[in-house]
Amino acid sequence: MNVQVHAKDITLSANAKGHIETAIAAFKKYSLDITTVNVNLKKEKKGVLVEFDIHIAHSEPVVINQADEDLDTAIDLAIDRASKALRRLHDRVVSHKATSLKEIEVVEE
């Protein structure tokens, strides 16, 4: 799994970067074939925008955008939303009535 973290106009501390990397490592528990995770952090007028772009083999990418005034809060909320989306996708895949991975459509909240 390739992981890329980009910060634009933000100084990313080692603590925050470590928190993001451990959360991404926890995504492996969903048993999905995650190929690439791109994390973009961008400063805006009223806070920070955090974007998770998660590419899964044989499926559409999962894109999570989260804006907040505080960087740590935005990161935590984005991680929670990404975990929820991956859990839903995993549940659809392992369901007894599941269709193939190619037919599943990922809906962004």
N, C-alpha and C positions, 0 to 999 in steps of 0.2 A: 504494500500500500504506500503510495507516494503522498507525502504531506507537505504542503507549502503554506507558510504564514506570511502575509504581506501587510505591512502597516504603513499607511500614508498619513503624514503630518502628525503622527503619534509616536511617542517613545514607549516601546513595549518593554516592560520589565521582564527579567528572567523568571520571576515568580508567575506572572500572567501567562507567559509563553509555556511554561511547564504545566500550568493548569489546563491550557488548551490541548497540549500534547497528550496528557493523561486521559482527558475526556475522549479524545479521538481514539486512543488505544482501547478504551472501554467499548467503543462501537463494534469491536470484533465479536462481542458476545451475542450479537444478533445473527450470526452465521450467514451474512450476506457477503457476496463477493465484491467488496469495496475496493476499487482500483485507485482512486485519487480523491484526496480531500484538500480543497483550497479554502483557506481562511483569509478573508480580506477585512482589515480594520481601517476605517476611514473617519477622519474628524469632519464633523458638519457644524452648521451654525449653532444648533441647539444640542450638542452632545456628540455621541459616537455612533457609528453604524458598523455592525458586525454582520458579515455574510459568510455562511457556510455553504460551500458548493461541493456536494458529495456525489461522486460518480460511482455507479454500481453497474457491474457487468450485466448485459442483457436486460437493462431497465433504463428508464429515464432518470436523469440526475435529480437529486433532491437539493433544492435551494432554499435556504433559510436566511431571511433578513431580519435583523433585530436592531432597533435604535433605542438609545437611552442616554440620559445625561451622564451617567457614571460608566466607565469602561468595564469594571468588574461585574456590575449588574447586567450590562448588555451581553457580556460573554456568558454568564451563567444562564440567562434567559435563552440565548441562542443554543446553548448546549442542551438545555431541557427540551426545547422544541425539536431539535435534531434527533434526540433520543426517542422522543415520542413518534416522530415520523418513521424512523427506522424500525421501531417496535411494531407499528402498524403494518409496514411493508413485510416484515418477518412473519407476522400473524397471518397475513394473506397468503404467503408462500407455503406455510406449513399446514394450512387449513385442509381438511379432508375434501372440501369442495373447491379447492384452489384451482385457478387456471394457470397456464404457464407464465413464467416471469415476463415474457415478451408482451403478454396481453394486459398486464397490470399497469394501471395508470397512477402515477404519484400525483396527489393533489396537495398544493401548498396551502397552508392555513392562512 
